[in-house]
Amino acid sequence: MRLTREALSQQTQLYPLFGSWTWWMAKGFLDQASPPDIVLLGSSQMNSAARATDAKLMNRAVDCVLHRQVYGLEKAMDLAGLPHQNVVNCSLDGAMASDYWMTARALLTDDHRPKIVILGISPRDFIDNKLVSASATEPFRFFSRYVDSGKLSSLAYPDPIARMGARLEWTVNSLPTRALHGSIENLLGSNQIRGDKPQTQEVLGIVRDSQMMVKPGEYMEPAKTEGVWVDNSHEYINRYKNSSPPCYPIQISFFKEFLGMMRDQNVKVLVIGMPTLPQNRNLLDGKFWVAYRSKISSICSDYKASWLDIGTSPDFDASDFIDTVHVNSKGGAKIFAIMAKQLGSDASLEKAMAANPNVGLACTNKAKPLQ
């Protein structure tokens, strides 16, 4: 079953109250009146840059559930004298390389294909020790309804029984969450809780927690993020406790497949090594970093993708971050300025931008919302 706006509207019976983070991202992408020129992919590192920068530019809080445009990069490109490009953010907090492949397979195809994809990565996208399997993430589970992982199934589902179940679910397109959503809607529409606001909220809270459901207005990025700081090193100590976990070669395989798919579809890819602070980078030893950077650089070269590593760029310092890996609006503006410079200096990316530009869509996209 192909992922379309119509399929999304039928996927959750809780719309417009709640949807998963991935559901809202897919909806925002498919709501675009025209294919975006540039799509951003990445994890919360890319999201923090896009949301914080745009909130500061607009001088108001932005809704993390709904906000998909990337005015920060569009402004940086304007300042660099580049042709206007419509930029849409399809990043997902916690996403892995396997999720980028699934996102591209499900969304960046046919009449929704962009000219350029900018993918922000860091080691966590490949070696997160908390990851049970590639198929365990919310984005992977969501897109598995619409994407057959094919030859990569053995990597995504190491357990043969889980692999068989996933294949069956994809074939019949009938997932347990659909039954859950239907049951909840019936409950919400029954006299058991109608008019009983506290109990209704309690039920919805359970659904939100169990299915990672969110609603517009629940998560707002403030206009001012500079000066905010939290040390999240303890979280990454666990994520990086083994620098070569079983998931590493699996995620590298998905990364290669993603780049190969984009190359075959003539979509240019700029891979950005995202900036982090030394206290985060130092959780991985020098030997890992040399091998990792060499591996990523070689893969990008093999698949004709551009590679720009700003992970240790001296342009960034602690004042650009809200923790050891996520930037604030100041750091985000720096990232987008670097992206714009690279877009204007890389011949293959310049050529892609010049091809059939979608002029002036960034602020005028008024696609009909899902009903």
N, C-alpha and C positions, 0 to 999 in steps of 0.2 A: 504494500500500500504506500503510495507516494505521499510525502508530507506536504500538505497544502493548507491554505487558510481554512478551507472547509473542514478538512480533517482535524485541524486544531480545535475548531469550534465545537466539534463533537467529542473531542478527546476527554474533556473534563466537564462533568455536570455541575461543577461548582462555579464556573465562569458566570458572571464577572467578579465573584467574590475572591476566589483564590486560584492560583496556578503555581506550578513549580517554577523555580528560577529559569530552568531551561525552557519551559512552556512560554513564559513571558518573553524570553529572548527570541525564540523562534517566531512568536507572534509579531514582535516589534520589527523583525527583519522582513517577514512576509507582508507586513502592512506597508512597506515602502512602495510609493507610487511607481518607481522605476528602479532597476537594478542599481545598487550603489557602485560608485567607481572604485572605492577602496573599502575593504572590510578589515577590521581589527579582530584578531583572535588572540587568546591568551587566558591567563588566570586572573586572580584578584590583583596581581601586580599591574596588569593592563587596565583593569577596571578602576583601580584607585587613581591612576593617572588621568583617565578620561573623565571620571565623575568629579574629582576634585578640581581639575582645571576648568571644566565647564561651569561648575557651581560658582567659582570665583569670577569667571568671565561674565556670567549673567547676574552676578551679585545676588543670588538667591539659592536656596537649597534645591537640589535636583532629586527626583524620585529614582532611586536605584533600580526599582522594578520596571519602570517605564522608559527611562532615558536611554536612547540608543544612538543619537547623533554624537559626533565628536567635533564640536566647534573649536576645541583647542588645537587639533591638528589642522583643521581647515584654515584657522587664523594664521598658524605658523606657515602654512603653504602660501597664503596670500602675501605675508610679509617677505617670503623668499622669492616672490615674483613668479610663482608657479601657476599654471592654469587651474581654475577652480575645480575641485573634485568633491563629490558627495561622499562623506565618510560615515560608516555605520559600525558600531561596536557590537561584536558577537562574542565577546569574552565571557567566561563563566568562572566564578570563584571556585577554586579547588580543582579546576580542570587539569587533565593530564594530556600527554601527547595523543593517546588513544581517543580522547574526547574531541580533539581538533580534527582528527580523521573522520569521526562520526558526524561532527557538525558539517564538515565540508561535503561529505557524501549525501547528507540529508538536505542541506540548504543551498550550497554554492554550486548549483547545477542549472543547466538549461537556461530558462529566461531569468534566472536570479544570479547568474554568474557575474562576479565583479571583474574588473581589469587587474586589480592588484590585491593581494592579501598581505597584511603585515602581521607577523606572528611574533609575540613576545614570549621568550622562554627563559627558564632558569633551571638549575639542576633538580629542583623539586618536581618539575614536570615529568621527570624520568625516574627518580629514585626515592619517591616518598615511601618510607618504610611502613606507614600506616595503611597503605593500599593493599587490600586483600587480593584483588585481581583487577584487570582492566575493566571488566564488566561490572564491577561493584560500584562505580560512580553513578551519581544521579543522571548526569548528561548521557552516559553510555546506555543506561537502562531506558531513558526516555527515547533516544533515537533508535534503539534496537527494534522498536515497533515498526520503523519505516526503512531501516537499513539492514540488509543481510550482511553480516561480517565475513561471510564466505571463507576464503582460505585463511583468514586471520582468526576464525572461531576457536581454533585450538589454542591460540595465544590468549584470547580474551576470556575463554572459559576453560581453565585448566582441568576442572572436574568434568569428566565425560557426561555425568548425569545432568549437571547444570547446562552443559552444552546442548544436550538433547532437548532439555526443557526450553531453552532459549530458541532453538530452531523451531520447535512446535509453536511457541508463542508468536514468533515472527510469521510463521506460515498461516496461522489462523487469525492473527492480529487480535487476540483476545487475552488481555492481561488482567491479573487479579485486581489491579488498581481501578479498573473500570467498574468492577462489581462493587468495590468499596465506595467509589464516587456515587454510584447509583443508589446504594444503600443510604449514604449520608443525605443525599438530596431527598429521598423519600422520607427520611427522618425529619429533615428540616421542614418539609411540607406537611407533615402530619400534625395532628392536634396535640401530640405528646409534648412538644416544646414550643409550638407557635405562641408568640407573645411572651414567652419566658426568656427574657434577654440574657440573664446570667447563665442559664443552662445552655442556651444556643451558643454563646461565646465559648463555653467550656467544650462543647462538642466540636466546634470549629477549631479550637485550639488543639485538640487531639489530632484532627485531620492534618492541620498545618504541620505539627511536629512529626507525625509519622510519615507523611508524604512530602516533607520539605516544602509545604505550601506557603506562599506569600501573597500579599495583596498590595495594590497601589497605596502609597501613603505610609506604609509600615516602616520602610527603610529610606531615610532621607540623608543625602550627603550635604553637610552644611557648607555655606558659602566661604567660611573661614576654616581651613584645616592646618594652616601654618602655626607652629608652636605647640601642636599636639604631639605627645610622644608616649609610647608604651614599649617596653622591652619584651619582645616575644621570642627571645633566644631559646627559652625552655621548650617551646613548641618545636623548634627546628632541631634541637638536640635529639628528640625522638624521631623526627622525620629522617634525619641524616645519620642515625646511629650506625648504619651499615651503608657504606658508600657504593656497594655493588650488590644490591638486593636482587632477588629473582626477577623483579619487575623491570629492571634496567634494560636488558636486551629486548624485552617484549615492547617496552615503550619506544625504544629506538626503531624497532621494526615498524610500528605504527607511524612514527615520524617519517620514515622513508616512504611508506605507502602514501602518506599525505602529500609529500613533496612530489612524488611521482604522479599522483592524480592531478595535482595542479599543473604540473608541466604538460601532461597529456591534454589538458583542457585549455592550454595556452593562457593560464592565469599566472602572472608573475608574482613571485613571493619574495618578500623581504623578511628575513629572520633576524630579530633583535635580541641580543643577550641583555636582559634587563638589569639595571643597576641595583646593587644591594650594598649594605654597609659592611665594613670589615668584620664586625663581630658575627655576622651571619656567614660570610665567606670563609672565615677561619674555622668554622665547624667541619669543613672538608679540607683535607691536607693538600699540599702543593702538587703531589703526584696525581691526585684525582683531577685537579683543575687542568693540568697540562694535557692529560689524556682526554678529558671531556671536551675541552675547547678544540683539540685536534680532531676529535671524532665529529663534532658538529660542523666544523669548517669543511671537513672532507665530504661529509654527506651533502651539505648544501652545494658544494662544487659539483658533485656527481649528478645532482638533480637540477642544475642550472638555477638555483636559488641564490639570492644575494644574502650575504651574512655580515652583520655588523654587531660586534661585541662591545657594549658599553658598560659591562658589568663592573669594571674597575675604573671607569672614567673619572679623572680628577675634577671634572665639571660638577660632580655631585659630592655633597657633604651631609652631615647629620641634619642640618637645617632644612634639607629637601625631603625628609622622611617623617612618617608618623610612627613607624617602628623600624625594624631592621631590614625589611624588604619592600614595604609599601610607601610610595611617595605621596607627598601632599601636593597642593596646587602649584607650588613653586617648582618642585621636582618634576611634576607632570608637564609643565610648560617647557622645561629643559628637554625632556624626552621628545616632545613633539617638535621642538626646534631642530633637534638632531635628526629626527625622522624626515622632516621637510628638506633638510640639507642633503640627506642621502637620496631622497627621491629626485632631487634636482641635479645630482652629480652622477648617478648611475644611468648609463645610456639605455639599458634595457627597461628600467623603470620609467624613464622619461618617455620612451617610445610608447609604452603601455598607456601612460596618462594621456597622450595625444590622440589615442585611438577612440573615435566616436565619443567624445566627452559628453557627460550628462550635465549640462550647464544649469546652475542656479537651483538645484533641487534641495540643497541643504536645509534651507529655512522655509521651504514652501511645500514640503511633503505632507499632503493631507489625505492619506489613503483612508478609505472607508473602514471603520473599525469592525471587528468581528461581531456578529449578531448572535 
